[in-house]
Amino acid sequence: MTPPIPIENRAGLTDPEFAPLAAELAGQSTITRALGWFSSQTPPLAPDGMVTQDEFSFDLLVPCSRGLYLAYDTN
């Protein structure tokens, strides 16, 4: 079983705003799963940037609704 993915509310969303998004993101334990979720959205989401942390990890930035961004910490 895959351990739960930590999801942080750094945008300061209220619990009613954050809970549905967190529930959808919880199953994204791989970038492949995240990309599948991106394409299932209306309109589809797409990565907009990447921040290199070191030679092994980076943050993938994805614009979301209402001017918010999702940041995926990968390694």
N, C-alpha and C positions, 0 to 999 in steps of 0.2 A: 504494500500500500504506500502511495506517495504521501509524504508529510504535507500538511497544509502550507500554502504559500502565504507569507505575511503580506498584508495589504494595509497601507497607511493612508490616512485621510489628511494629507498635508494641505489640502485646499480649504479646510475648515467647513466642509459640507455638514449640514445637519444630519442627524441619524436617519430620518426618513429619506433624505437624498442619497446618502452614502450606502445604506444597507443593500438596495437592489444592485448597485454597481459592484459592490464587494462580493455579493453572491455570484454574479456573472464572472468576475475575475478569478474567483477562488479555484476554478478548475484549470487554470492556465499554467500548468507546471512546466511547460516547455514553450519555446518560441513557436514551434510548429502549431501547437494548440492556440496560442495567441493569434497567429496569422489567420488561422481558420475563423476565429471569432471576429477579427477585423473585417474579413470579407463578408461575414454574415450580417453585418450592421447596415442600416439604411440611413444615409448613404454609407458605402463601405469606408472603413478607416484605413489609413496607410501611415507607416512611419514617416516622420518629417525631419528627423535628425538623430544623431548618435553622438554621445559624449564618451570618449575613451577614458577609462579609469586607469588601466595599466595594460600590460601586454596580454592579459588573460581575460579581462572583463570590460564591459562597456554598459552604458545606459541607453536604451532605445526610447526615443521620445515620440509619442503618438498623439496628435491633436484629437480631442474628443468634443463632445457637445458643450455648449455655453462657454466657449473659450478656455476650457480646461484641457490639460495635457495629462496623459498617462505616461509614467516613466517606469520602464521595465529594467530592473537591475539584472544583468546577465553575467555569467562567468563560466 
